[in-house]
Amino acid sequence: MMRNTQIGSPPEVPDLPNGAGAAAVLAAGVGCLLVALLALAADRSAAVRELLNFYPPTGPLSGVTTTATAGWLACWAGLDLFWRKRDVALAQVCVLAVILLVLSVLLTFPPLADLF
């Protein structure tokens, strides 16, 4: 004798806010732009170059990367704090992050960087 079995619906999964992920994506774009801006500033200003020279064998690059990493982490922590429990417009955040990434690449591209 065959029994009539019904396959139950899958268990409901609660909607999770996307703010934490959006914070990570946008902070990555900001971090990339920080690297470009700090590298450009160290390239153009002797005072900034000396200020960012944390480790003399590598020159100002040591300060550029260290400062940009600290800024990226601070931005990520701050955005995560504000967006952790919220839903944000993820598509707009991704577009902004890509714009920041493209801008940072352009600012470190020598023919364009030399214009500043």
ABEGO torsion letter per residue (X at the ends): XBBBBBBBBBBBBBBBBAAAAAAAAAAAAAAAAAAAAAAAAAAABAAAAAAABABAAAEAAAAAAAAAAAAAAAAAAAAAAAAAABBBBAAAAAAAAAAAAAAAAAAABAAAAAAX
